[in-house]
Amino acid sequence: MRLVPVLLLALLAAPSARASAIYTYREKDGTIVYTNVPPSGVKARRLGGSSFRQAPRPSEAPARSVIAPSLYLEWMTEAARKYNIPLPLVRAVAHAESNFDPHALSRKGASGLMQLMPGTASEMYVRDIFDARQNIFGGVRYLRVLANEFDGQMETIVAAYNAGPDAVRKYGNQIPPFEETRAYVQKVLALYFQYKQEGAMTSQVEPASWR
């Protein structure tokens, strides 16, 4: 399946603006653009604001620092390069899912740093779901699978990571109308831009496209 190039513009606005709205549109060459700046002269779709509610703080999130240990970041970087997934997206998903806690266990049974369900972990060749490195590689591999299926559409990929690909397919490859999933997508995209901007300041190299 051909993957559509994705261009994500770093957020330069205040933190409150970062969380309020994200815009997406398709350029003439097919590139999908995400930005926090309202675009002009193009037909754009707004993610956030009236369409989404601010993502709530998960009740099960560990009350500890959200700074990922350097070893986790090293593994995330390695996995992101292997599966050609933007590192800021990997960091954003791990942040939103577990607050970088490799021992996190949700009420639904999702486990580890990337909060993999047992079935998904098995499909992604994860033998020890609480092994941080295996969990990271399994989660990033799953993002790659979703990126292939949903043509590189980041908000759809993120929605499928949360609600499952079946739910996304059911609603025509769009974000399902679930409050939890919509809030999750908004949160992950906002975190993506946060880490993207941080990466730009530290000269992190990201893949030019998702091909």
C-alpha positions as CSV (number, residue, x, y, z in Angstrom):
1,M,0.0,0.0,0.0
2,R,1.4,3.4,-0.9
3,L,1.8,5.7,2.0
4,V,0.8,9.4,1.7
5,P,3.5,11.8,2.7
6,V,2.7,13.6,5.9
7,L,4.0,17.0,6.8
8,L,3.5,18.1,10.4
9,L,4.3,21.8,11.2
10,A,5.8,22.5,14.6
11,L,3.7,24.4,17.1
12,L,5.0,27.9,17.9
13,A,2.0,29.1,19.8
14,A,1.4,29.1,23.6
15,P,0.7,25.8,25.3
16,S,-3.0,26.6,25.6
17,A,-3.3,27.1,21.9
18,R,-1.4,23.9,21.3
19,A,-4.1,21.9,23.1
20,S,-7.1,23.8,21.6
21,A,-7.1,23.0,17.9
22,I,-5.1,21.4,15.1
23,Y,-5.8,21.8,11.4
24,T,-5.3,19.3,8.6
25,Y,-5.4,19.7,4.9
26,R,-4.1,18.0,1.7
27,E,-1.7,19.9,-0.6
28,K,-1.9,19.6,-4.4
29,D,0.9,17.0,-4.4
30,G,-1.1,14.8,-2.0
31,T,0.9,15.7,1.1
32,I,-1.2,15.7,4.3
33,V,-0.4,18.7,6.5
34,Y,-1.0,19.1,10.2
35,T,-0.6,22.5,11.8
36,N,-1.9,24.6,14.8
37,V,-2.0,27.7,12.6
38,P,-5.4,28.3,10.8
39,P,-4.5,27.9,7.1
40,S,-5.8,30.2,4.4
41,G,-6.6,29.5,0.8
42,V,-7.2,25.8,1.3
43,K,-10.0,23.6,2.5
44,A,-8.9,22.5,6.0
45,R,-10.4,20.3,8.6
46,R,-10.2,21.3,12.3
47,L,-9.2,18.7,14.9
48,G,-9.9,20.1,18.4
49,G,-11.9,23.1,19.7
50,S,-15.5,22.4,19.3
51,S,-14.9,18.9,17.8
52,F,-12.9,17.6,20.8
53,R,-12.9,18.1,24.5
54,Q,-9.7,18.6,26.3
55,A,-8.1,15.2,27.1
56,P,-8.7,14.3,30.7
57,R,-5.8,13.2,32.9
58,P,-6.0,9.4,33.1
59,S,-6.9,8.3,36.6
60,E,-4.5,5.4,36.4
61,A,-1.5,7.6,35.2
62,P,1.5,7.3,37.6
63,A,2.1,10.4,39.6
64,R,5.7,10.7,38.6
65,S,7.9,12.6,36.1
66,V,6.9,12.5,32.5
67,I,10.5,12.7,31.4
68,A,11.4,9.5,29.6
69,P,14.6,7.8,31.0
70,S,17.4,8.1,28.5
71,L,17.5,4.4,27.9
72,Y,13.8,4.4,26.9
73,L,14.4,7.3,24.5
74,E,17.3,5.4,23.0
75,W,15.1,2.4,22.3
76,M,12.3,4.6,21.0
77,T,14.8,6.2,18.6
78,E,16.0,2.8,17.5
79,A,12.5,1.5,16.9
80,A,11.3,4.7,15.2
81,R,14.2,4.4,12.7
82,K,13.6,0.6,12.1
83,Y,9.9,1.1,11.4
84,N,10.1,4.5,9.8
85,I,7.8,6.2,12.3
86,P,8.4,9.8,13.5
87,L,10.1,9.7,16.9
88,P,7.9,12.5,18.3
89,L,4.9,10.3,17.6
90,V,6.4,7.4,19.4
91,R,7.2,9.6,22.4
92,A,3.7,11.1,22.3
93,V,2.0,7.7,22.3
94,A,4.1,6.4,25.2
95,H,3.5,9.6,27.1
96,A,-0.3,9.5,26.6
97,E,-0.5,5.7,27.2
98,S,1.6,5.1,30.3
99,N,3.4,8.3,31.3
100,F,6.6,6.3,30.4
101,D,5.8,3.7,33.1
102,P,7.0,0.2,31.9
103,H,4.9,-1.4,34.6
104,A,1.6,0.3,33.8
105,L,-1.5,-1.9,33.7
106,S,-4.8,-0.6,32.6
107,R,-8.2,-1.8,33.8
108,K,-8.8,-3.3,30.3
109,G,-5.6,-5.3,30.4
110,A,-3.3,-3.1,28.3
111,S,0.2,-3.4,29.7
112,G,3.6,-1.8,29.6
113,L,5.1,1.4,28.4
114,M,3.1,1.4,25.1
115,Q,0.0,-0.2,26.7
116,L,-0.2,-3.2,24.5
117,M,-3.1,-5.7,24.8
118,P,-1.9,-9.3,25.2
119,G,-3.2,-10.3,21.7
120,T,-1.5,-7.3,20.0
121,A,1.7,-7.9,21.9
122,S,1.7,-11.5,20.7
123,E,1.1,-10.4,17.1
124,M,3.9,-7.9,17.3
125,Y,6.3,-10.7,18.6
126,V,6.5,-9.4,22.1
127,R,7.4,-12.2,24.5
128,D,7.6,-10.3,27.7
129,I,5.0,-7.5,27.7
130,F,6.6,-5.8,30.7
131,D,10.1,-5.7,29.2
132,A,10.4,-2.1,28.2
133,R,12.5,-2.6,25.1
134,Q,10.2,-5.3,23.7
135,N,7.1,-3.3,24.6
136,I,8.5,-0.2,22.8
137,F,9.4,-2.2,19.7
138,G,6.0,-3.9,19.7
139,G,4.2,-0.7,20.0
140,V,6.1,1.0,17.2
141,R,5.8,-2.0,15.0
142,Y,2.0,-1.8,15.6
143,L,2.1,1.9,14.6
144,R,3.8,0.8,11.4
145,V,1.0,-1.7,10.7
146,L,-1.6,0.9,11.3
147,A,0.3,3.4,9.2
148,N,0.3,0.9,6.3
149,E,-3.4,0.2,6.7
150,F,-4.7,3.8,7.0
151,D,-2.5,5.3,4.3
152,G,-0.4,7.4,6.7
153,Q,-3.3,9.5,8.1
154,M,-1.9,10.3,11.5
155,E,-5.2,11.1,13.3
156,T,-6.7,7.8,12.0
157,I,-3.6,5.9,13.0
158,V,-3.7,7.3,16.5
159,A,-7.5,6.7,16.8
160,A,-6.9,3.0,15.7
161,Y,-4.2,2.6,18.3
162,N,-6.7,3.7,21.0
163,A,-10.0,2.2,19.8
164,G,-8.8,-0.6,17.5
165,P,-8.7,-0.7,13.7
166,D,-12.1,-2.4,13.5
167,A,-13.7,0.6,15.1
168,V,-12.0,3.0,12.6
169,R,-13.0,0.8,9.7
170,K,-16.6,0.7,11.0
171,Y,-16.8,4.5,10.7
172,G,-15.3,4.8,7.2
173,N,-11.7,5.1,8.2
174,Q,-12.5,8.2,10.3
175,I,-12.1,8.9,14.0
176,P,-14.9,7.0,15.8
177,P,-17.4,9.1,17.6
178,F,-16.2,8.0,21.0
179,E,-15.4,10.8,23.5
180,E,-12.4,8.9,24.9
181,T,-10.9,8.3,21.5
182,R,-11.5,11.8,20.3
183,A,-9.9,13.2,23.4
184,Y,-7.0,10.7,23.0
185,V,-6.3,11.8,19.4
186,Q,-6.3,15.4,20.4
187,K,-3.9,14.7,23.3
188,V,-1.5,12.6,21.3
189,L,-1.4,15.1,18.4
190,A,-0.7,18.0,20.9
191,L,2.1,15.9,22.5
192,Y,3.4,15.1,19.0
193,F,3.8,18.8,18.2
194,Q,5.4,19.4,21.6
195,Y,8.0,16.7,21.0
196,K,8.4,17.8,17.4
197,Q,9.3,21.3,18.5
198,E,11.7,19.9,21.1
199,G,13.3,17.7,18.5
200,A,13.8,20.7,16.2
201,M,15.7,22.5,18.9
202,T,17.9,19.5,19.5
203,S,18.5,18.7,15.8
204,Q,16.8,15.3,15.9
205,V,16.5,13.8,12.4
206,E,13.1,12.6,11.4
207,P,12.0,10.6,8.3
208,A,11.1,12.8,5.4
209,S,8.0,10.8,4.7
210,W,6.1,7.7,5.9
211,R,6.9,5.8,2.6
